[in-house]
Amino acid sequence: MSEPTSLPGQDDLVLHHYSSSPFAEKARLMLGLKGLAWHSVTVPMVMPKPDVTALTGGYRRTPFLQVGADIYCDTALIAEVLEARRPTPSLYPAAMAGQARALAQWADTDLFWTALPYAMQPAGATALFAGAPPDMLKIFVADRKAMSEGMPQVRGLDAGAALMQYLDWLSAMLADGRPWLLGDETSIADLSVYHPLWFITKTGPLAEILQPHEALRAWMGRVAAVGHGERAGKLDGAGAIALARASTPRSASVAAGMGFDAGQPVTVTPYDYARDAVAGTLVGLDHRTVTLARDDERAGRVHVHFPRIRYTLKAA
């Protein structure tokens, strides 16, 4: 695909991702389910990430979504942004909305943090990094070790044992012949459960753990068929920064009774892994989201948005 001759509009969707990221695959599928067009920015797999830092202020997880000068972190929040952009088909069908959100949260935490160490056993890592530069695996492992430092994790055979049970649970949900995990409609639960299992399919001999689960593998085929929406263009990091600088962030407000004041210097930090604090001025807050204003030398004034769940907000 050729490089764009002009920047996307400030209302266009720009996904910052890389191809092998499990959470990025979840985001791409959300865009596909919604049938949305989006622009692609490929970010580095490991630090340093200077263009990412210019936009996010230090949030280093992949992916994040850019809409002009607004930066949305975490796929849980990206899902809400896309739902507001195009309500149908819904990621949260009314009959199963609560179940879908709860199952998605389990998939993004317990299931993901079981699948990842299972996949990164030597045989899986060798398959995942086949064809990569010789030192890439070593660099990747060191980077992810720093990201997850101090975080309790299941390992090796323990991860395999837990994953086998989780696959049994998921297969039982499909045993009655339903097409999707929660019934007749696709939901955020399907996309969230899928992405850790999608990662496992890339692990060579370790992917055989999926083989006994015929209904689950058929369901994975249906999820994959959702597709990734329309890739409307491709940007590099400098282009994304230029887009932010040329745009005006959306207005936000701080709700009363939340324990913080508008204009207050604060930090937001993930409390499980990649615990890099983002500092800024509080401009938006309610029980669902928090928004910081930041002024960056390259990107100008940006608003960085986070979900409230699994993030810690503190006065700076």
C-alpha positions in Angstrom: 0.0 0.0 0.0 1.4 3.4 -0.9 2.1 6.1 1.6 -0.6 8.8 1.9 -0.1 12.1 0.2 -1.9 13.9 3.0 -2.7 13.3 6.6 -5.9 11.6 7.7 -8.7 13.9 9.0 -8.8 14.6 12.7 -11.9 12.4 13.0 -10.3 9.4 11.3 -9.4 6.3 13.2 -5.6 5.6 13.4 -4.5 2.3 15.0 -1.0 2.1 16.4 -0.1 -1.6 16.4 2.2 -4.4 15.1 1.1 -7.5 13.3 1.9 -10.2 15.9 0.5 -8.4 19.0 -2.4 -10.4 20.4 -4.2 -7.3 21.8 -3.7 -5.6 18.4 -5.4 -8.5 16.8 -8.4 -8.0 19.1 -8.5 -4.3 18.1 -8.3 -5.2 14.4 -11.2 -7.6 14.8 -13.3 -4.9 16.6 -12.7 -2.7 13.6 -13.7 -5.5 11.4 -16.9 -6.3 13.3 -17.9 -2.7 13.1 -17.0 -2.5 9.4 -14.9 0.6 10.0 -12.1 2.1 8.0 -8.8 2.9 9.7 -5.3 4.0 9.1 -2.4 1.9 10.3 0.8 2.9 12.2 3.3 0.1 12.9 5.0 0.6 16.3 8.1 -1.1 17.5 7.7 -4.4 19.5 10.1 -3.3 22.1 11.5 -0.1 23.7 12.6 2.5 22.9 9.5 4.0 21.3 10.0 7.7 20.9 7.1 8.4 18.6 4.8 6.4 20.9 6.0 8.3 23.9 5.4 11.6 22.2 1.7 10.7 21.8 1.0 8.8 25.0 3.4 10.3 27.5 4.9 7.0 28.4 2.1 4.4 28.0 3.9 1.7 26.1 1.4 -1.1 25.6 0.2 -2.1 22.1 -2.2 -1.1 20.6 -3.6 2.4 21.1 -6.1 4.3 19.0 -5.5 7.9 17.8 -8.3 10.2 16.7 -6.7 13.5 15.9 -5.2 14.7 19.1 -7.0 12.2 21.3 -5.1 9.1 22.3 -7.2 6.1 23.6 -5.2 3.5 25.6 -6.2 -0.1 26.3 -8.5 -2.2 24.1 -11.2 -2.1 26.8 -11.5 1.7 26.2 -10.9 1.4 22.4 -14.0 -0.9 22.3 -16.1 1.8 23.9 -14.9 4.4 21.4 -15.7 2.2 18.5 -19.1 1.3 20.0 -19.9 5.0 20.2 -18.6 5.6 16.7 -20.8 2.8 15.2 -23.3 1.3 17.6 -24.4 -1.6 15.3 -23.4 -4.4 15.2 -22.9 -4.0 18.9 -19.9 -5.3 20.8 -22.3 -5.5 23.8 -25.6 -7.0 22.6 -28.3 -6.1 25.1 -29.2 -9.6 26.1 -25.7 -10.5 27.1 -23.9 -7.2 27.7 -23.0 -7.9 31.3 -21.8 -11.4 30.6 -19.8 -10.2 27.6 -18.0 -7.6 29.6 -17.2 -10.0 32.4 -15.9 -12.7 30.1 -13.9 -10.2 28.1 -12.2 -9.0 31.3 -11.3 -12.6 32.3 -9.9 -13.3 28.8 -7.8 -10.1 28.8 -6.3 -11.0 32.2 -6.4 -14.6 33.4 -6.6 -16.3 30.0 -4.0 -14.0 28.4 -1.5 -14.3 31.2 -1.9 -18.1 31.0 -1.6 -18.3 27.2 1.4 -16.0 27.0 3.8 -17.9 29.2 2.6 -21.2 27.7 3.3 -19.8 24.2 6.8 -18.4 25.2 8.2 -21.8 26.2 11.3 -22.6 24.1 9.5 -24.6 21.4 6.8 -21.9 21.0 9.3 -19.0 21.1 11.4 -20.6 18.4 8.3 -20.9 16.1 7.1 -17.3 16.9 10.5 -15.8 16.1 11.4 -18.0 13.1 13.0 -15.8 10.5 13.6 -12.9 12.9 17.1 -11.4 13.4 19.2 -13.7 15.7 19.1 -11.4 18.7 15.4 -10.4 18.4 14.1 -13.1 20.7 16.6 -12.2 23.4 15.7 -8.5 23.1 12.0 -9.3 23.2 12.3 -11.5 26.3 14.3 -8.9 28.1 11.8 -6.2 27.2 8.8 -8.2 28.4 10.6 -9.2 31.6 11.0 -5.5 32.4 7.3 -5.0 31.6 6.1 -7.7 34.0 8.7 -7.3 36.8 7.1 -8.0 40.1 3.9 -9.4 38.6 3.0 -13.0 39.7 2.9 -15.3 36.7 2.1 -18.9 36.0 4.9 -20.7 34.1 5.7 -23.7 32.0 3.9 -26.9 33.0 1.6 -24.9 35.3 0.5 -22.7 32.5 -0.1 -25.7 30.3 -2.3 -27.4 33.0 -4.3 -24.2 33.6 -4.7 -23.6 29.8 -6.1 -27.1 29.3 -8.8 -26.4 31.9 -9.6 -23.1 30.3 -10.0 -24.7 26.9 -12.3 -27.3 28.4 -14.4 -24.5 29.9 -14.7 -22.6 26.6 -15.5 -25.8 24.7 -18.3 -26.5 27.1 -19.8 -23.1 26.3 -20.0 -24.2 22.6 -21.2 -27.8 23.3 -24.9 -27.0 22.6 -24.0 -25.9 19.0 -24.2 -22.1 19.5 -22.2 -20.1 17.0 -20.7 -17.7 19.5 -19.6 -18.0 23.1 -22.7 -16.4 24.6 -25.3 -17.4 22.0 -26.4 -16.3 18.6 -24.7 -12.9 18.5 -21.0 -12.0 18.3 -19.8 -9.9 21.2 -16.7 -8.4 22.8 -16.4 -11.8 24.6 -15.6 -13.6 21.4 -13.0 -11.2 20.3 -11.3 -11.1 23.7 -11.2 -14.8 24.2 -10.0 -15.3 20.6 -6.8 -13.2 20.7 -4.8 -15.3 23.3 -5.8 -18.5 21.4 -4.8 -16.8 18.1 -1.4 -16.3 19.6 -1.1 -19.9 20.5 -1.8 -21.0 16.9 1.6 -19.4 16.0 3.6 -21.5 18.4 4.3 -24.5 16.2 4.2 -27.8 18.2 2.6 -26.0 21.2 -0.5 -25.2 19.2 -1.4 -28.9 19.4 -3.1 -28.1 22.7 -6.0 -26.8 20.6 -6.3 -30.0 18.5 -8.8 -31.9 20.7 -11.2 -29.0 20.7 -13.0 -29.2 17.4 -15.9 -26.9 18.2 -13.5 -24.3 19.6 -11.4 -24.4 16.5 -14.5 -24.0 14.3 -15.5 -21.0 16.5 -12.0 -19.6 16.0 -12.6 -19.8 12.2 -15.8 -17.9 12.5 -14.1 -15.2 14.6 -11.2 -14.9 12.1 -13.8 -14.5 9.3 -14.9 -11.2 10.9 -11.9 -9.7 9.3 -10.1 -6.4 10.1 -12.3 -3.8 8.4 -10.9 -1.5 5.8 -7.3 -0.3 6.0 -7.7 3.1 4.5 -4.0 4.1 4.6 -0.7 3.8 6.2 1.2 6.4 8.3 4.6 6.4 10.0 5.2 7.7 13.5 6.1 11.2 12.3 2.9 11.4 10.3 0.8 10.4 13.3 2.6 13.0 15.4 1.9 15.6 12.7 -1.7 14.7 12.7 -1.9 15.2 16.5 -0.2 18.6 16.2 -2.6 19.7 13.5 -5.7 18.6 15.5 -7.6 19.9 18.5 -8.5 17.5 21.3 -12.1 16.9 22.2 -13.5 18.6 25.2 -13.8 16.7 28.5 -15.0 17.3 32.0 -14.4 16.2 35.5 -17.5 14.9 37.3 -18.2 16.1 40.8 -17.6 13.8 43.8 -14.8 11.8 42.1 -12.0 12.9 44.6 -10.1 15.0 42.1 -10.4 18.5 40.6 -10.2 19.7 37.0 -6.7 21.1 36.3 -5.0 19.1 38.9 -1.6 17.5 38.1 -2.0 13.8 38.2 -0.5 10.5 37.1 -2.2 7.4 35.6 -0.5 4.0 35.9 -1.5 0.5 34.9 -1.5 -1.6 38.1 -0.7 -5.0 36.6 2.1 -4.8 34.0 4.0 -2.2 32.0 3.6 0.1 35.0 4.9 3.3 33.4 3.2 6.3 34.8 1.7 9.0 32.5 1.7 12.5 33.9 -0.5 15.3 32.9 -3.3 17.7 33.8 -6.6 16.2 34.7 -9.3 17.3 32.3 -11.8 14.4 32.3 -12.9 12.0 34.9 -15.9 9.8 35.7 -16.3 6.2 36.9 -15.5 4.8 33.5 -12.6 6.9 32.1 -9.9 9.4 33.0 -8.4 11.9 30.6 -5.1 13.8 30.9 -4.0 16.8 28.9 -0.4 16.8 27.9 1.8 19.3 26.0 4.5 17.6 23.9 7.3 19.3 22.1 6.5 17.3 18.9 2.8 16.4 19.2 1.5 19.6 20.8 -1.6 19.5 23.1 -3.0 16.0 23.3 -5.6 14.3 25.5 -4.7 10.8 26.6 -7.6 8.7 27.7 -7.6 5.6 30.0 -10.2 3.3 31.4 -10.7 3.5 35.2 -10.7 -0.3 35.7 -7.1 -1.6 36.2 -5.5 1.8 36.3 -4.4 3.9 39.3 -5.1 7.6 39.3 -2.9 9.7 41.8 -2.3 13.3 42.5 1.1 14.2 41.1 
